[in-house]
Amino acid sequence: MRVIKKLNNNFAICVDGEGKELIAAGKGIGFPKTPYELEDLNLITRTFYDIDQKYIGLFSEIPETVIHFTAKLVDIARNELKYELNPNLVVTMSDHISFCIQRAKKEIYVQMPLIYEVEQTFPAEAKIGRYAVKQIERRFHVRLNQNEASGIAMNFVNARYNSKSRTDVTEELQSQYDDILEDTISIVEDEMGILIERNSFNFARYSSHLMYLLKRIAGHQTLDSDNGIMYKSMREEFPEIAACVELIDRYFHRKLRIDLSEEEKLYLLLHINRICTREGL
């Protein structure tokens, strides 16, 4: 196997004997100067094929323990679920779980759909979600809201290989989706002084968050909890991002005649903060 690019000391982009590109995990495989031939394949502990280019950088950003934990979780899901899962799921769910852990350590608990509601439609995925929450708590020594299981469950649902990401959104909202996405991204770019590449993971994650938001609007659901105090605290800590969120809230009021709850604003602030952090702000 030829190692062609280091991601970190233990992850690297490689090419196998058939000329296929992959991400390989193994202790120290990224340490030597690349490119080089890896003779001892026993060093490889796991391989990831068909990873979209925009997700590759996350292998060097997400804690390795989270990636390996998630890979094992996805292995379990592949045995339990009756459909093929998108190969990018390991990366996107690692990012999701890493975000859950970060929030829990800061005692930020964002309201999720009730797990028993998800169980009605997706019982197999909900079961894995519940299992995942228990294992995350045990492995990473954090306390999670049990409804985090629903967010993990929906990651599996959305990772069906040929699933439509825009289901459950009204035709009117779906027709406006691209405009809403571009308009709100432009607000973030203008206010924060950054450029978000449209083929980047930051863009894909924000797009996914926006779609979930529109689904809740379509279902006349809002995220609402007692996180008003937390939002006020975060607003004081990140005033520029909070101002950006308020502009997006006004945009939604003009465009869709809705006002975002403080819970929605908090979640949006957290997402925009992650984008800015990754863009080096």
Rosetta blueprint (number, residue, H / E / L):
1 M L
2 R E
3 V E
4 I E
5 K E
6 K E
7 L E
8 N E
9 N L
10 N L
11 F E
12 A E
13 I E
14 C E
15 V E
16 D L
17 G L
18 E L
19 G L
20 K L
21 E E
22 L E
23 I E
24 A E
25 A E
26 G L
27 K L
28 G L
29 I L
30 G L
31 F L
32 P L
33 K L
34 T L
35 P L
36 Y E
37 E E
38 L L
39 E L
40 D L
41 L H
42 N H
43 L H
44 I L
45 T L
46 R E
47 T E
48 F E
49 Y E
50 D L
51 I L
52 D L
53 Q H
54 K H
55 Y H
56 I H
57 G H
58 L H
59 F H
60 S H
61 E L
62 I L
63 P L
64 E H
65 T H
66 V H
67 I H
68 H H
69 F H
70 T H
71 A H
72 K H
73 L H
74 V H
75 D H
76 I H
77 A H
78 R H
79 N H
80 E H
81 L L
82 K L
83 Y L
84 E L
85 L E
86 N L
87 P L
88 N L
89 L H
90 V H
91 V H
92 T H
93 M H
94 S H
95 D H
96 H H
97 I H
98 S H
99 F H
100 C H
101 I H
102 Q H
103 R H
104 A H
105 K H
106 K L
107 E L
108 I L
109 Y L
110 V L
111 Q L
112 M L
113 P L
114 L L
115 I H
116 Y H
117 E H
118 V H
119 E H
120 Q H
121 T H
122 F L
123 P H
124 A H
125 E H
126 A H
127 K H
128 I H
129 G H
130 R H
131 Y H
132 A H
133 V H
134 K H
135 Q H
136 I H
137 E H
138 R H
139 R H
140 F H
141 H L
142 V L
143 R L
144 L L
145 N L
146 Q L
147 N L
148 E H
149 A H
150 S H
151 G H
152 I H
153 A H
154 M H
155 N H
156 F H
157 V H
158 N H
159 A L
160 R E
161 Y L
162 N L
163 S L
164 K L
165 S L
166 R L
167 T L
168 D L
169 V L
170 T L
171 E H
172 E H
173 L H
174 Q H
175 S H
176 Q H
177 Y H
178 D H
179 D H
180 I H
181 L H
182 E H
183 D H
184 T H
185 I H
186 S H
187 I H
188 V H
189 E H
190 D H
191 E H
192 M H
193 G L
194 I L
195 L L
196 I L
197 E L
198 R L
199 N L
200 S L
201 F H
202 N H
203 F H
204 A H
205 R H
206 Y H
207 S H
208 S H
209 H H
210 L H
211 M H
212 Y H
213 L H
214 L H
215 K H
216 R H
217 I H
218 A H
219 G L
220 H L
221 Q L
222 T L
223 L L
224 D L
225 S L
226 D L
227 N L
228 G H
229 I H
230 M H
231 Y H
232 K H
233 S H
234 M H
235 R H
236 E H
237 E H
238 F L
239 P H
240 E H
241 I H
242 A H
243 A H
244 C H
245 V H
246 E H
247 L H
248 I H
249 D H
250 R H
251 Y H
252 F H
253 H H
254 R H
255 K H
256 L H
257 R L
258 I L
259 D L
260 L L
261 S L
262 E H
263 E H
264 E H
265 K H
266 L H
267 Y H
268 L H
269 L H
270 L H
271 H H
272 I H
273 N H
274 R H
275 I H
276 C H
277 T H
278 R H
279 E L
280 G L
281 L L
